[in-house]
Amino acid sequence: MTEESKKNDKLRLVIGWLYPKYMSTYGDRGNILTLWQRCRWRGIEVTVKELDMGDKINPAYIDLYFFGGGQDQAQKIISNDLQTIKRGQLRKALRLGAVFLGICGGYQLFGHYYRPENEMDIPGIGILDVITIAGNKRMIGNIAIEANENLKLKDKKLIVGFENHSGKTYLGKRATPLGNVVVGYGNNGDDRTEGAYQGNVFGCYLHGPLLPKNPQFADLLIRRALERKYGTADLQKIDDTLELETQENVIERAKKIQ
């Protein structure tokens, strides 16, 4: 391919949606729609590939993976498929530079394991150095965090969402908190951290869904996925005035309830 044809060639991304039939709660589908739409506004072609039970993965083909939330029972249902079919392929995708976003149950299964109360551990795929243990308190409500400055988010450092979990997640040495809690509970209700990231793997408890409320974070994922595929990414700016105002409203409502 000549340099001229490269310039004229459209940018393309492939998103892999893990277990959409089982792991998609509290509007998690909106994260896929947001990634798709923000790419479309910029002329980037997007293919969304659903990866359900029994589906194998081509690690070289998919640029960005999304893994939504689900109840304990849903995690148990997909566990064998995740371990026997997809675990090795997803770990290879990570080595090839793919980007990952996990929400709630997906976040937990990116880690080493989730331990339900009085039951055997549900193993994760170990691409995030975190563990999760069932707690006896429901952590629910609007949440706002101040994002880790190393993420270099544009426009705003605050990330908002809605959390609803009893699992308590603890980070190991290789994982870094996504941010510090301003309002809400976060990873475990104790250390005031929320979420985790490790290289191109991101996880958190923010439903709502996350990305429509936080366009700067959506663009971070898109940018990293494009860099994985093309080596560079210069995203066209989008007017996010309405979305950023929504962030402020969520924060103010959460502060009043807190």
C-alpha positions as CSV (number, residue, x, y, z in Angstrom):
1,M,0.0,0.0,0.0
2,T,1.4,3.4,-1.0
3,E,1.6,6.4,1.4
4,E,-1.1,8.2,-0.6
5,S,-3.5,5.2,-0.3
6,K,-2.9,5.0,3.4
7,K,-3.9,8.6,3.8
8,N,-7.2,8.0,1.9
9,D,-8.0,4.8,3.6
10,K,-10.7,5.0,6.3
11,L,-9.8,4.2,9.9
12,R,-11.5,1.1,11.1
13,L,-12.0,-0.5,14.6
14,V,-13.4,-3.8,15.6
15,I,-15.1,-4.1,19.1
16,G,-15.6,-7.5,20.7
17,W,-18.6,-7.6,23.1
18,L,-18.1,-10.4,25.6
19,Y,-21.2,-12.4,26.6
20,P,-23.9,-9.7,25.7
21,K,-26.7,-12.2,26.5
22,Y,-25.5,-12.9,30.1
23,M,-23.3,-9.9,31.1
24,S,-25.2,-6.7,30.3
25,T,-26.9,-4.9,33.2
26,Y,-27.9,-1.3,34.1
27,G,-27.6,0.0,30.6
28,D,-24.2,-1.5,29.8
29,R,-25.2,-1.7,26.2
30,G,-25.0,2.1,26.1
31,N,-21.2,1.7,26.3
32,I,-21.1,-0.1,23.0
33,L,-23.4,2.4,21.4
34,T,-21.3,5.3,22.6
35,L,-18.1,3.9,21.2
36,W,-19.8,3.2,17.9
37,Q,-21.4,6.7,17.7
38,R,-18.3,8.7,18.7
39,C,-16.3,6.8,16.1
40,R,-19.0,7.3,13.5
41,W,-19.1,11.1,14.1
42,R,-15.4,11.1,13.2
43,G,-15.7,8.9,10.1
44,I,-14.2,5.9,11.7
45,E,-15.8,2.6,10.6
46,V,-16.7,0.3,13.5
47,T,-17.7,-3.4,13.5
48,V,-19.2,-4.8,16.7
49,K,-18.7,-8.6,17.1
50,E,-20.7,-10.4,19.8
51,L,-18.7,-13.1,21.5
52,D,-21.0,-15.4,23.3
53,M,-20.9,-19.0,24.7
54,G,-18.8,-21.2,22.4
55,D,-17.5,-18.4,20.2
56,K,-13.8,-18.5,19.6
57,I,-11.7,-15.3,19.3
58,N,-9.2,-14.2,16.7
59,P,-6.8,-12.1,18.9
60,A,-5.3,-10.3,15.9
61,Y,-8.7,-9.1,14.6
62,I,-10.3,-7.3,17.5
63,D,-9.0,-4.0,18.7
64,L,-11.2,-3.3,21.8
65,Y,-13.1,-5.7,24.1
66,F,-16.1,-4.8,26.3
67,F,-17.2,-7.0,29.2
68,G,-20.3,-5.8,31.0
69,G,-21.8,-6.6,34.4
70,G,-23.9,-9.5,35.6
71,Q,-25.2,-11.2,38.7
72,D,-23.3,-14.1,40.4
73,Q,-25.4,-16.6,38.6
74,A,-24.5,-15.2,35.2
75,Q,-20.8,-15.3,36.1
76,K,-21.1,-18.9,37.1
77,I,-22.8,-19.7,33.8
78,I,-20.1,-18.2,31.6
79,S,-17.2,-19.3,33.8
80,N,-16.4,-22.6,32.1
81,D,-16.5,-21.0,28.6
82,L,-14.4,-18.1,29.7
83,Q,-11.7,-20.4,31.1
84,T,-11.7,-23.2,28.5
85,I,-12.3,-21.3,25.3
86,K,-11.6,-17.6,25.7
87,R,-9.0,-17.1,28.4
88,G,-5.9,-17.9,26.3
89,Q,-7.2,-16.0,23.3
90,L,-7.9,-12.9,25.4
91,R,-4.5,-13.0,27.1
92,K,-2.9,-13.2,23.7
93,A,-5.1,-10.3,22.5
94,L,-3.7,-8.3,25.4
95,R,-0.1,-9.1,24.4
96,L,-1.0,-7.9,20.9
97,G,-2.0,-4.5,22.4
98,A,-5.8,-4.8,22.5
99,V,-7.8,-2.5,24.8
100,F,-10.2,-3.9,27.4
101,L,-13.0,-2.3,29.4
102,G,-14.8,-4.3,32.1
103,I,-17.7,-3.1,34.2
104,C,-18.7,-4.7,37.6
105,G,-18.9,-8.4,36.9
106,G,-16.7,-8.0,33.9
107,Y,-14.2,-6.0,36.0
108,Q,-14.2,-8.8,38.6
109,L,-13.5,-11.5,36.0
110,F,-10.6,-9.5,34.4
111,G,-9.0,-10.2,37.8
112,H,-7.7,-13.4,39.4
113,Y,-11.0,-14.5,41.0
114,Y,-14.3,-13.5,42.5
115,R,-15.1,-15.3,45.8
116,P,-18.9,-15.5,46.4
117,E,-20.0,-16.1,50.0
118,N,-19.7,-19.7,51.1
119,E,-19.0,-20.9,47.6
120,M,-16.0,-21.8,45.5
121,D,-14.1,-19.1,43.7
122,I,-15.1,-18.1,40.2
123,P,-11.8,-17.8,38.4
124,G,-11.0,-14.8,36.2
125,I,-8.5,-14.4,33.4
126,G,-5.9,-12.6,35.4
127,I,-5.3,-9.6,33.1
128,L,-5.8,-7.2,36.0
129,D,-4.0,-7.7,39.3
130,V,-7.2,-7.6,41.4
131,I,-9.2,-10.0,43.5
132,T,-12.9,-9.6,44.6
133,I,-14.6,-11.0,47.7
134,A,-18.3,-11.0,48.4
135,G,-19.3,-8.5,51.1
136,N,-22.4,-8.3,53.2
137,K,-23.2,-4.7,52.4
138,R,-24.8,-3.4,49.2
139,M,-22.9,-0.4,47.8
140,I,-25.4,1.4,45.7
141,G,-25.9,5.0,44.4
142,N,-24.4,7.7,42.2
143,I,-20.6,7.8,42.3
144,A,-18.0,10.3,41.2
145,I,-14.3,9.8,41.1
146,E,-11.3,12.0,40.4
147,A,-9.4,10.1,37.7
148,N,-5.8,9.2,38.0
149,E,-3.8,12.1,36.5
150,N,-1.6,9.6,34.6
151,L,-4.6,8.8,32.4
152,K,-4.3,12.4,31.0
153,L,-8.0,12.7,30.4
154,K,-9.0,15.7,28.3
155,D,-11.7,18.3,29.3
156,K,-12.4,16.9,32.8
157,K,-10.7,14.6,35.3
158,L,-14.0,13.6,37.0
159,I,-15.7,10.4,36.0
160,V,-19.3,9.7,37.1
161,G,-21.6,6.7,37.1
162,F,-23.9,4.5,39.2
163,E,-22.6,1.7,41.3
164,N,-24.6,-1.3,42.6
165,H,-22.4,-4.1,44.0
166,S,-21.6,-6.0,47.2
167,G,-18.3,-7.5,45.9
168,K,-15.3,-5.8,47.4
169,T,-12.3,-5.5,45.1
170,Y,-8.7,-5.2,46.2
171,L,-5.8,-4.2,44.0
172,G,-2.5,-5.9,43.8
173,K,0.8,-4.2,43.2
174,R,0.6,-4.3,39.4
175,A,-2.8,-2.5,39.1
176,T,-3.4,1.2,39.6
177,P,-6.6,2.7,40.8
178,L,-8.7,4.4,38.0
179,G,-9.3,7.2,40.5
180,N,-10.1,8.3,44.0
181,V,-13.7,8.5,45.2
182,V,-15.2,11.9,45.6
183,V,-18.8,10.7,46.2
184,G,-19.8,7.0,46.7
185,Y,-18.2,3.8,47.8
186,G,-15.8,2.6,45.1
187,N,-13.8,-0.7,45.0
188,N,-14.5,-1.8,48.5
189,G,-16.0,1.0,50.5
190,D,-12.8,1.2,52.6
191,D,-9.8,2.6,50.8
192,R,-11.6,5.3,48.7
193,T,-10.3,4.0,45.4
194,E,-12.4,3.0,42.4
195,G,-11.6,0.8,39.5
196,A,-8.3,-0.3,38.2
197,Y,-6.1,-0.1,35.1
198,Q,-3.0,-2.0,34.0
199,G,-1.6,-1.1,30.6
200,N,-4.6,-1.2,28.2
201,V,-6.9,-3.0,30.6
202,F,-9.5,-0.9,32.5
203,G,-12.1,-2.0,35.0
204,C,-14.6,-0.3,37.3
205,Y,-18.0,-0.5,39.0
206,L,-19.5,2.4,37.1
207,H,-22.8,1.5,35.4
208,G,-25.2,4.1,34.2
209,P,-23.9,3.4,31.6
210,L,-20.3,4.7,32.0
211,L,-19.2,6.0,28.6
212,P,-22.2,8.3,27.6
213,K,-21.7,10.2,30.8
214,N,-17.9,10.4,30.4
215,P,-17.0,11.1,26.8
216,Q,-13.4,11.9,27.7
217,F,-13.0,8.4,29.0
218,A,-14.7,6.9,25.9
219,D,-12.2,8.9,23.7
220,L,-9.3,7.5,25.8
221,L,-10.3,4.0,24.9
222,I,-10.9,4.8,21.2
223,R,-7.5,6.6,21.0
224,R,-5.7,3.7,22.5
225,A,-7.4,1.2,20.2
226,L,-6.5,3.3,17.2
227,E,-2.9,3.5,18.4
228,R,-2.8,-0.2,18.7
229,K,-3.9,-0.6,15.1
230,Y,-2.3,2.4,13.4
231,G,0.5,3.5,15.7
232,T,-1.0,6.9,16.2
233,A,-4.4,8.6,16.8
234,D,-5.4,12.2,16.4
235,L,-9.1,12.4,17.3
236,Q,-11.3,15.1,15.8
237,K,-12.8,17.2,18.7
238,I,-16.5,16.7,19.4
239,D,-18.8,19.2,21.2
240,D,-19.4,17.5,24.5
241,T,-21.0,20.5,26.3
242,L,-24.3,18.6,27.1
243,E,-22.4,15.5,28.3
244,L,-20.1,17.5,30.6
245,E,-23.1,19.4,32.0
246,T,-24.7,16.0,32.8
247,Q,-21.6,15.1,34.7
248,E,-22.0,18.2,36.9
249,N,-25.7,17.4,37.5
250,V,-24.9,13.8,38.6
251,I,-22.2,15.1,41.0
252,E,-24.4,17.7,42.6
253,R,-27.3,15.2,43.1
254,A,-24.9,12.6,44.6
255,K,-23.5,15.2,47.0
256,K,-27.0,16.1,48.2
257,I,-27.9,12.4,48.9
258,Q,-24.5,11.6,50.5
